[in-house]
């Protein structure tokens, strides 16, 4: 498979505690990988929807960072809840994504995240 940052398919992350989330934005971070979940920008504070996985990125798909595993959404068994979250996110984007920050603002937020 490809580099984690070049994959265009939707991605999901499973944390060691069993928590699963869809990744709608992802960025290399000095400590690992920063990702944003769907509708992160509506949470208060928005940082509640941003998550930092600390560690080295390993693998070529699935990828691993510490105890978290990142997979292409829908691979190795479909997760209806995550697929629904992804579909809702896609509908939001197709509606014009009212209130969603511009890519430059998102990148600046990711760069400032600590």
VMD Tcl script that draws the C-alpha trace (Angstrom):
set ca {
  {0.00 0.00 0.00}
  {1.01 3.66 -0.09}
  {2.44 6.21 2.27}
  {-0.11 7.23 4.92}
  {-0.11 10.84 3.71}
  {-0.70 10.01 0.04}
  {-3.72 7.73 0.52}
  {-6.93 9.34 -0.67}
  {-9.30 6.67 0.66}
  {-11.07 7.34 3.96}
  {-9.09 6.19 6.98}
  {-10.11 4.93 10.41}
  {-8.07 4.66 13.58}
  {-8.48 2.12 16.38}
  {-6.94 3.11 19.68}
  {-5.62 0.62 22.23}
  {-8.70 1.19 24.42}
  {-10.97 0.13 21.53}
  {-12.05 3.64 20.55}
  {-12.53 3.94 16.78}
  {-12.72 7.17 14.81}
  {-12.77 8.36 11.23}
  {-9.91 10.64 10.18}
  {-11.00 13.59 8.02}
  {-7.75 15.58 8.24}
  {-4.27 14.24 9.02}
  {-0.91 15.89 9.41}
  {2.64 14.87 10.22}
  {3.49 16.22 13.66}
  {6.90 16.39 15.37}
  {5.61 13.85 17.90}
  {3.79 11.56 15.44}
  {0.47 12.09 13.66}
  {-2.22 14.68 14.28}
  {-5.69 13.86 13.00}
  {-9.08 15.54 13.11}
  {-12.36 13.66 13.45}
  {-15.55 14.60 11.55}
  {-17.11 17.89 12.64}
  {-14.13 18.76 14.82}
  {-14.70 22.42 14.00}
  {-18.10 22.37 15.74}
  {-16.79 21.05 19.04}
  {-16.05 23.51 21.83}
  {-13.19 23.82 22.06}
  {-12.42 22.56 18.56}
  {-9.30 20.85 19.97}
  {-11.62 18.17 21.45}
  {-11.94 16.85 17.90}
  {-8.18 16.88 17.24}
  {-6.08 13.92 18.33}
  {-2.34 13.42 18.50}
  {-0.93 9.93 18.11}
  {2.57 9.96 19.58}
  {5.24 7.75 18.11}
  {6.75 6.60 14.85}
  {4.50 5.66 11.94}
  {5.13 2.03 10.98}
  {3.80 -0.09 8.14}
  {2.43 0.46 4.68}
  {-1.25 -0.15 5.45}
  {-2.40 -0.88 7.95}
  {-0.20 1.63 9.73}
  {0.67 1.59 13.41}
  {1.59 4.39 15.76}
  {2.31 3.20 19.27}
  {-0.75 1.04 20.08}
  {-3.07 2.69 17.52}
  {-3.83 1.03 14.17}
  {-4.87 3.02 11.10}
  {-6.72 1.24 8.30}
  {-8.61 2.13 5.16}
  {-12.24 2.49 6.20}
  {-14.20 -0.58 5.25}
  {-11.22 -2.91 4.92}
  {-11.14 -6.13 6.92}
  {-14.78 -5.97 7.96}
  {-17.14 -3.06 7.58}
  {-17.85 -0.88 10.59}
  {-21.37 0.48 10.07}
  {-20.95 3.25 12.64}
  {-17.75 4.59 11.09}
  {-19.14 4.18 7.58}
  {-22.17 6.21 8.67}
  {-19.94 8.91 10.16}
  {-17.98 9.06 6.90}
  {-21.20 9.29 4.84}
  {-22.48 12.11 7.04}
  {-19.16 13.94 6.65}
  {-19.26 13.53 2.86}
  {-22.84 14.88 2.76}
  {-21.67 17.91 4.77}
  {-18.80 18.55 2.35}
  {-21.10 18.13 -0.67}
  {-23.49 20.69 0.84}
  {-20.73 23.28 0.63}
  {-19.36 22.71 4.15}
  {-20.83 25.87 5.71}
  {-18.52 27.23 8.38}
  {-15.69 24.80 7.63}
  {-12.29 26.53 7.75}
  {-10.24 27.02 4.60}
  {-7.40 24.54 4.00}
  {-4.81 27.20 4.90}
  {-6.49 27.84 8.26}
  {-6.65 24.11 8.99}
  {-2.98 23.67 8.15}
  {-2.09 26.63 10.41}
  {-4.10 25.08 13.25}
  {-2.31 21.78 12.79}
  {1.07 23.48 12.75}
  {0.28 25.33 15.99}
  {-1.07 22.22 17.75}
  {1.03 21.18 20.74}
}
mol new
graphics top color blue
foreach p $ca { graphics top sphere $p radius 0.5 }
foreach p [lrange $ca 0 end-1] q [lrange $ca 1 end] { graphics top cylinder $p $q radius 0.2 }
display resetview
